[in-house]
Amino acid sequence: MDDFDDKSYTGGRSEPTSRSHRDTQMPDTSEDLESLLQGLRQNRPGREDASAANLNQSTSSYSSGSSTRDSDLVSLQRIWIAERTAPEILPFDEALIDRIMGRLREQIRYIEETSMSIQVGNDNQLKVLLVETELERVKYLLRGYLRTRLSKIDKYTLFLLAEEREQKKLAVDEIKYMNAHNEIISRLFRNQFLAQVPTHLQDLDASSMVVSPDLDKAVFVRVIAQDIELSLRVGGDIVTLEPNGIYALRYSAISKYLQSGVVELV
């Protein structure tokens, strides 16, 4: 998370560049990118200079391992939606984020190196534009995921500090952010008004001051496991969840199935 060098991302909480992107997912360009790059290579036999050769090598590297890349992108979309929908903070997927961050750094470096030698109006400029579009789409999803997590940390700071089990869900940088945020807020409250109230009301860690997630919040879930059939007791009724079905249930009833990958939030 520390290496994500993007001026539009400050502490994981900055707004997307365009307001219209705030609630609209950018279109998928992966297949169009690869097919167009292949067509451009076929239309330029024997005329590629050193910069074009470098570009083709980089885009080939970009296309290699596309199965893993596409799988990671789907996983990023899934954990982003789940984080926005779940009332509690979910475990941080460090391995996935590290892989995506590595690819982002490679693409940023490639674009910076290639853009300096591209002539305006040639095919290589179009290739770089397509790679930049794909790059911005992934960065948008990543910023949304991290920003959502930080907003929950801000809201549930005292709860997270009191529950060691919840802290295990956080990344190292998120724990540092949470401690710094709590220190700043505590100092502000003490300086502004806590010193003026009775001593027994100055404890910020009192149970009445702790805001905890509402685990009985209603959520929509889809059953993604194909080989099992779930039966849940909801009130006095037994509800059977069929594969690919979408249901509105209390989060507390399906949270353990979410962690095991049987269902996903939608």
JOURCOR-V910872 format. One record per residue. N is the residue number from 1. RES is the residue in three letters. SS is DSSP state (h for helix, s for strand, l for the rest). PSI is psi in radians with two decimals (* if undefined). D_FIRST is the distance of its C-alpha to the first C-alpha in Angstrom with 1 decimal. Layout:
BEGIN
<<N;RES;SS;PSI;D_FIRST> <N;RES;SS;PSI;D_FIRST>>
END
This chain:
BEGIN
<<1;MET;l;-0.53;0.0> <2;ASP;l;-0.48;3.8> <3;ASP;l;0.03;5.5> <4;PHE;l;1.62;5.7> <5;ASP;l;1.62;9.2> <6;ASP;l;2.03;11.0> <7;LYS;l;-0.41;13.7> <8;SER;l;-0.01;14.3> <9;TYR;l;1.97;11.0> <10;THR;l;1.89;11.4> <11;GLY;l;0.29;9.7> <12;GLY;l;0.20;9.1> <13;ARG;l;0.15;12.9> <14;SER;l;2.80;14.5> <15;GLU;l;2.67;17.2> <16;PRO;l;2.73;17.4> <17;THR;l;-0.72;19.5> <18;SER;l;2.35;22.6> <19;ARG;h;-0.52;23.9> <20;SER;h;-0.29;25.5> <21;HIS;h;-0.12;22.1> <22;ARG;l;-0.72;21.3> <23;ASP;l;0.23;23.1> <24;THR;l;2.12;23.8> <25;GLN;l;2.36;21.8> <26;MET;l;2.61;22.1> <27;PRO;l;2.70;24.6> <28;ASP;l;2.16;24.0> <29;THR;l;0.14;24.8> <30;SER;h;-0.90;24.1> <31;GLU;h;-0.73;27.7> <32;ASP;h;-0.67;29.1> <33;LEU;h;-0.88;26.9> <34;GLU;h;-0.71;28.1> <35;SER;h;-0.67;31.7> <36;LEU;h;-0.68;31.9> <37;LEU;h;-0.68;30.6> <38;GLN;h;-0.74;33.2> <39;GLY;h;-0.68;35.9> <40;LEU;h;-0.65;35.1> <41;ARG;h;-0.69;35.3> <42;GLN;h;-0.48;38.7> <43;ASN;l;-0.01;40.1> <44;ARG;l;0.89;39.4> <45;PRO;l;2.31;41.3> <46;GLY;l;0.16;42.1> <47;ARG;l;0.21;40.8> <48;GLU;l;2.26;37.1> <49;ASP;l;-2.97;36.5> <50;ALA;h;-0.69;34.0> <51;SER;h;-0.63;31.2> <52;ALA;h;-0.69;32.0> <53;ALA;h;-0.71;32.0> <54;ASN;h;-0.67;28.6> <55;LEU;h;-0.79;27.4> <56;ASN;h;-0.67;29.1> <57;GLN;h;-0.71;27.5> <58;SER;h;-0.72;24.0> <59;THR;h;-0.52;24.8> <60;SER;h;-0.70;26.3> <61;SER;h;-0.64;23.2> <62;TYR;h;-0.66;21.4> <63;SER;h;-0.42;24.1> <64;SER;l;2.52;24.2> <65;GLY;l;0.52;22.7> <66;SER;h;-0.50;22.9> <67;SER;h;-0.80;23.7> <68;THR;h;-0.72;20.4> <69;ARG;h;-0.82;18.6> <70;ASP;h;-0.68;20.7> <71;SER;h;-0.71;20.3> <72;ASP;h;-0.64;16.5> <73;LEU;h;-0.74;16.9> <74;VAL;h;-0.73;19.5> <75;SER;h;-0.68;17.4> <76;LEU;h;-0.75;14.6> <77;GLN;h;-0.69;17.5> <78;ARG;h;-0.79;19.0> <79;ILE;h;-0.48;16.2> <80;TRP;h;-0.82;15.7> <81;ILE;h;-0.75;19.4> <82;ALA;h;-0.73;19.7> <83;GLU;h;-0.66;17.2> <84;ARG;h;-0.50;19.2> <85;THR;h;-0.64;22.4> <86;ALA;l;2.44;22.2> <87;PRO;l;-0.46;23.3> <88;GLU;l;2.88;21.2> <89;ILE;l;2.39;17.5> <90;LEU;l;2.83;16.9> <91;PRO;l;2.41;15.3> <92;PHE;l;2.21;11.6> <93;ASP;l;1.47;11.8> <94;GLU;h;-0.73;9.4> <95;ALA;h;-0.77;11.6> <96;LEU;h;-0.83;11.7> <97;ILE;h;-0.66;8.1> <98;ASP;h;-0.73;7.9> <99;ARG;h;-0.77;11.2> <100;ILE;h;-0.73;10.4> <101;MET;h;-0.66;7.6> <102;GLY;h;-0.75;10.3> <103;ARG;h;-0.67;13.0> <104;LEU;h;-0.77;11.5> <105;ARG;h;-0.71;11.4> <106;GLU;h;-0.75;14.9> <107;GLN;h;-0.68;16.3> <108;ILE;h;-0.77;15.3> <109;ARG;h;-0.73;17.0> <110;TYR;h;-0.77;19.9> <111;ILE;h;-0.73;20.5> <112;GLU;h;-0.75;20.6> <113;GLU;h;-0.68;23.0> <114;THR;h;-0.63;25.2> <115;SER;h;-0.49;25.6> <116;MET;l;-0.42;27.4> <117;SER;l;0.17;30.2> <118;ILE;l;2.37;30.7> <119;GLN;l;2.48;34.0> <120;VAL;l;2.33;34.3> <121;GLY;l;-0.06;35.7> <122;ASN;l;3.09;35.4> <123;ASP;h;-0.59;33.8> <124;ASN;h;-0.56;30.8> <125;GLN;h;-0.67;29.8> <126;LEU;h;-0.70;29.8> <127;LYS;h;-0.80;27.7> <128;VAL;h;-0.67;25.0> <129;LEU;h;-0.71;25.3> <130;LEU;h;-0.72;24.9> <131;VAL;h;-0.67;21.7> <132;GLU;h;-0.66;20.3> <133;THR;h;-0.78;21.3> <134;GLU;h;-0.69;19.6> <135;LEU;h;-0.78;16.4> <136;GLU;h;-0.59;16.6> <137;ARG;h;-0.78;17.4> <138;VAL;h;-0.72;14.3> <139;LYS;h;-0.64;12.2> <140;TYR;h;-0.81;14.5> <141;LEU;h;-0.74;14.0> <142;LEU;h;-0.76;10.2> <143;ARG;h;-0.71;10.6> <144;GLY;h;-0.71;13.5> <145;TYR;h;-0.85;11.9> <146;LEU;h;-0.68;9.2> <147;ARG;h;-0.67;12.1> <148;THR;h;-0.74;14.5> <149;ARG;h;-0.74;12.9> <150;LEU;h;-0.59;12.6> <151;SER;h;-0.60;16.2> <152;LYS;h;-0.65;17.3> <153;ILE;h;-0.74;16.0> <154;ASP;h;-0.73;18.0> <155;LYS;h;-0.66;21.0> <156;TYR;l;0.53;21.2> <157;THR;h;-0.91;20.1> <158;LEU;h;-0.65;23.4> <159;PHE;h;-0.77;23.7> <160;LEU;h;-0.66;20.4> <161;LEU;h;-0.54;21.4> <162;ALA;h;-0.29;24.8> <163;GLU;l;1.83;23.7> <164;GLU;h;-0.57;22.2> <165;ARG;h;-0.64;22.1> <166;GLU;h;-0.57;19.8> <167;GLN;h;-0.44;17.4> <168;LYS;l;-0.27;17.0> <169;LYS;l;-0.20;15.4> <170;LEU;l;2.65;12.3> <171;ALA;l;2.85;9.1> <172;VAL;h;-0.79;9.5> <173;ASP;h;-0.58;7.5> <174;GLU;h;-0.64;9.5> <175;ILE;h;-0.74;12.5> <176;LYS;h;-0.76;12.2> <177;TYR;h;-0.76;12.0> <178;MET;h;-0.78;14.9> <179;ASN;h;-0.73;17.0> <180;ALA;h;-0.72;16.7> <181;HIS;h;-0.76;17.6> <182;ASN;h;-0.69;20.5> <183;GLU;h;-0.74;21.8> <184;ILE;h;-0.80;22.0> <185;ILE;h;-0.73;23.7> <186;SER;h;-0.75;26.0> <187;ARG;h;-0.71;27.1> <188;LEU;h;-0.80;27.7> <189;PHE;h;-0.73;29.8> <190;ARG;h;-0.72;31.8> <191;ASN;h;-0.54;32.6> <192;GLN;h;-0.78;33.5> <193;PHE;l;-0.38;35.6> <194;LEU;h;-0.57;35.2> <195;ALA;h;-0.28;37.5> <196;GLN;h;-0.10;40.2> <197;VAL;l;2.85;40.3> <198;PRO;l;2.66;42.1> <199;THR;h;-0.68;40.4> <200;HIS;h;-0.11;40.2> <201;LEU;h;0.10;38.1> <202;GLN;l;-0.07;35.5> <203;ASP;l;1.92;33.4> <204;LEU;l;-0.31;30.1> <205;ASP;l;0.11;29.5> <206;ALA;l;2.59;32.7> <207;SER;h;-0.55;32.6> <208;SER;h;-0.29;33.8> <209;MET;h;-0.24;30.8> <210;VAL;l;2.19;28.2> <211;VAL;l;2.11;26.9> <212;SER;l;2.71;26.1> <213;PRO;l;2.56;25.2> <214;ASP;l;1.66;28.3> <215;LEU;l;-0.15;28.3> <216;ASP;l;0.17;31.5> <217;LYS;l;2.47;30.1> <218;ALA;s;2.35;31.4> <219;VAL;s;2.78;29.0> <220;PHE;s;2.31;29.7> <221;VAL;s;2.63;29.1> <222;ARG;s;2.36;30.0> <223;VAL;s;2.04;31.2> <224;ILE;l;-0.27;29.6> <225;ALA;l;2.26;31.3> <226;GLN;l;-0.27;34.5> <227;ASP;l;0.14;36.4> <228;ILE;l;2.80;36.6> <229;GLU;l;2.12;38.1> <230;LEU;s;2.49;36.9> <231;SER;s;2.06;39.4> <232;LEU;s;2.53;38.2> <233;ARG;s;2.02;40.4> <234;VAL;s;1.86;39.9> <235;GLY;l;-2.14;42.4> <236;GLY;l;0.13;45.6> <237;ASP;s;2.69;44.8> <238;ILE;s;2.12;43.3> <239;VAL;s;2.19;40.9> <240;THR;s;2.19;40.4> <241;LEU;s;2.06;37.2> <242;GLU;l;2.66;37.9> <243;PRO;l;2.39;35.5> <244;ASN;l;0.01;34.0> <245;GLY;l;2.63;35.4> <246;ILE;s;2.29;33.6> <247;TYR;s;2.63;34.4> <248;ALA;s;2.01;33.8> <249;LEU;s;2.90;33.5> <250;ARG;s;2.45;32.3> <251;TYR;h;-0.67;28.7> <252;SER;h;-0.45;30.1> <253;ALA;h;-0.39;32.3> <254;ILE;h;0.04;29.8> <255;SER;h;-0.71;26.6> <256;LYS;h;-0.53;27.4> <257;TYR;h;-0.48;28.1> <258;LEU;h;-0.78;24.8> <259;GLN;h;-0.55;23.0> <260;SER;l;-0.05;25.4> <261;GLY;l;0.26;24.9> <262;VAL;l;-0.63;28.4> <263;VAL;s;2.87;27.7> <264;GLU;s;2.65;25.0> <265;LEU;s;2.50;24.6> <266;VAL;l;*;25.8>>
END
